[in-house]
């Protein structure tokens, strides 16, 4: 099963600005991308701090036919942060090498 993986980075001194955007997003309700219901979040948002700033990732398990829409959805969410100086993101498709075939 494929995963749409979103990764983002931003400088630590911009964390408050990122948090405000996130809180507004939560207050306003789930983004349209989440409402669309494409895929199943495996990891909604994992973070770690580093010398270079904050790093985050999300993994969404999707059906092969839904990859393009799931990537569009992830881009619509991460792009909300584009005005934050130093904020960068990318979206990739990853595969599960150990996925078990469906039982017959």
Order of alpha helices (4+ residues) and beta strands (2+ residues): beta-alpha-alpha-beta-beta-alpha-beta
